[in-house]
Amino acid sequence: MNKLPIAKRVQILSMLCEGSSMRSVSRVCDVSINTVAKLLADAGTFCLAFHDERVRNLTSKRVQCDEIWSFVYAKNKNVVEAKAPPKGAGDVWTWTALDADSKLICSWAVGQRDAYWAAAFLDDLKQRLTTRVQLTSDGHKAYLTAVEDVFGNTDIDFAQLVKIYGDVPKRMGADAAERKYSPPECIGAKKTPIVGSPDPDHISTSYVERQNLTMRMSMKRFTRLSNAFSKKLASHRHAISLYFTFYNWTRIHKTLRVTPAMAAGLTDHLWTMEEIIGLMDEAAPKPGRPKQYRKRIAA
């Protein structure tokens, strides 16, 4: 089986994590788009297992949760009229839980913004923690039931931060069509303790929201007001899985001056993309003769 040199694979995966589209990666690296797609699928599958195995026994004290919107194939309003939309087409949300101290992405999930996915997401987060944490989310109501079902009323300090937005500021000469691309002004925030005794000074979602902005800038399929988007839900999950491994293990955080994994005590050194690919190769099935061929030889 032909395999790209490790330097070429490092280049492709690094470009995908730095905001390049798959077709631009294909052109710059001089490989086919199918090669890029196959490598992304392999890397995403491996990184999902890598995160599940390595991000465990966390001693986090403060965790912030948020959701970020994107879509697969077409937006919800356009799926009905789309031609042969694949399974999973439409709006999709990425749930993220970030350690406020180490900036580590503790848990993530890709699904809908409903009670089922809120519970699944928080259940995965709980399994990775070894300590009682202060959890802060936005005002999404699905968290209320999910936190109670997963953590109960005694094992967590939970609060919600609800931001209050004003009208879009009118710029001189700007009409409504232009102002729709301007973000509304945040004029305040309401801190609401829900369970336990959360520290009011640490009721915040600023860090996770900033990370979501970094994620939006680091994957072309998340870029707003462009023609870049995921064609399949599986590819969307693969890209996110690769990005979070890159973010946690190989990207130095500007404030911490180490990677989030190092800050969280999960590793003692800066990982490189070469190391990730090396583990991918070790975990990959070893090439061999097809089973049917071996059966014919034995007969």
CORNORRA-V283978 format. One record per backbone hydrogen bond with DSSP energy under -0.5 kcal/mol. CO is the residue of the C=O (numbers start at 1). NH is the residue of the N-H. E is the energy in kcal/mol with one decimal. If there is no record, write none. Layout:
{{CO/NH/E} {CO/NH/E}}
//
This chain:
{{5/9/-2.0} {6/10/-2.5} {7/11/-2.0} {8/12/-2.2} {9/13/-2.5} {10/14/-2.4} {11/15/-2.1} {12/16/-2.0} {13/17/-1.6} {14/18/-0.6} {15/18/-0.8} {15/20/-2.2} {16/19/-0.7} {21/25/-2.3} {22/26/-2.2} {23/27/-2.0} {24/28/-2.8} {25/29/-2.7} {26/30/-0.6} {26/31/-1.8} {32/36/-1.7} {33/37/-2.3} {34/38/-2.5} {35/39/-2.4} {36/40/-2.4} {37/41/-2.2} {38/42/-2.3} {39/43/-2.8} {40/44/-3.0} {41/45/-2.2} {42/46/-2.1} {43/47/-2.9} {44/48/-1.9} {45/49/-1.4} {46/50/-2.6} {47/51/-2.7} {48/52/-2.0} {49/53/-1.9} {50/54/-2.7} {51/55/-2.1} {54/56/-1.8} {58/130/-2.5} {58/131/-0.5} {61/134/-2.6} {62/100/-2.5} {63/136/-2.2} {64/98/-2.9} {66/96/-2.6} {68/94/-2.5} {70/92/-2.8} {71/230/-0.9} {72/74/-2.8} {72/90/-2.8} {74/90/-0.5} {75/78/-1.8} {75/79/-1.0} {76/79/-0.9} {76/80/-0.6} {78/82/-0.7} {79/82/-0.9} {82/84/-0.7} {86/89/-1.7} {87/233/-0.6} {90/72/-2.6} {92/70/-2.0} {93/95/-0.6} {93/111/-2.6} {94/68/-1.9} {95/109/-1.8} {96/66/-1.9} {97/106/-2.2} {97/107/-1.1} {98/64/-2.7} {98/100/-0.5} {99/103/-2.1} {104/99/-2.7} {104/106/-1.1} {107/97/-2.2} {109/95/-3.2} {109/111/-0.5} {111/93/-3.4} {112/114/-1.3} {114/118/-1.9} {115/119/-2.2} {116/120/-2.2} {117/121/-2.4} {118/122/-2.3} {119/123/-2.3} {120/124/-1.9} {121/125/-1.9} {122/126/-2.6} {123/127/-1.6} {124/128/-0.7} {125/128/-1.2} {125/129/-0.5} {126/129/-1.2} {128/58/-3.1} {133/135/-0.7} {133/157/-2.2} {134/63/-2.6} {135/159/-2.4} {136/65/-2.7} {137/161/-2.8} {140/143/-1.4} {141/144/-1.0} {141/145/-0.8} {142/146/-1.8} {143/147/-2.9} {144/148/-1.4} {145/149/-2.5} {146/150/-2.4} {147/151/-2.6} {147/152/-1.0} {148/152/-0.8} {151/154/-0.5} {151/155/-0.9} {156/158/-0.6} {157/135/-2.9} {158/194/-3.0} {158/195/-1.9} {159/137/-1.7} {160/162/-0.6} {160/192/-2.9} {161/163/-0.6} {162/190/-3.2} {163/165/-0.5} {164/187/-2.4} {164/188/-1.1} {167/185/-0.7} {169/171/-0.6} {171/174/-2.4} {175/179/-2.3} {176/180/-1.2} {178/181/-1.3} {179/182/-1.7} {185/166/-3.3} {185/187/-0.7} {188/164/-3.2} {189/191/-0.6} {190/162/-2.6} {190/192/-0.6} {191/193/-0.5} {192/160/-2.4} {195/158/-2.2} {199/202/-1.7} {200/203/-1.2} {202/204/-1.3} {205/209/-2.1} {206/210/-2.1} {207/211/-2.1} {208/212/-2.1} {209/213/-1.6} {210/214/-2.1} {211/215/-2.6} {212/216/-2.2} {213/217/-1.8} {214/218/-1.3} {215/219/-0.9} {218/19/-1.5} {219/222/-2.1} {220/223/-1.4} {223/226/-0.5} {227/229/-0.5} {230/73/-3.6} {232/236/-1.8} {233/237/-2.3} {234/238/-2.4} {235/239/-2.3} {236/240/-1.9} {237/241/-2.6} {238/242/-2.4} {239/243/-2.3} {240/244/-2.4} {241/245/-1.6} {242/246/-2.3} {243/247/-3.1} {244/248/-2.6} {245/249/-2.3} {245/250/-0.6} {246/250/-1.6} {246/251/-1.3} {247/260/-0.6} {248/261/-2.6} {249/271/-1.5} {250/252/-0.6} {253/257/-2.9} {258/253/-2.3} {259/263/-2.3} {260/264/-2.1} {261/266/-2.6} {261/267/-0.8} {262/265/-1.2} {269/271/-0.6} {272/276/-1.7} {273/277/-2.5} {274/278/-2.4} {275/279/-2.2} {276/280/-2.0} {277/281/-2.4} {278/282/-1.8} {279/283/-2.1} {280/284/-1.3} {290/294/-2.0} {291/295/-2.2} {292/296/-1.9} {293/297/-2.0} {294/298/-2.2} {295/299/-1.9}}
//
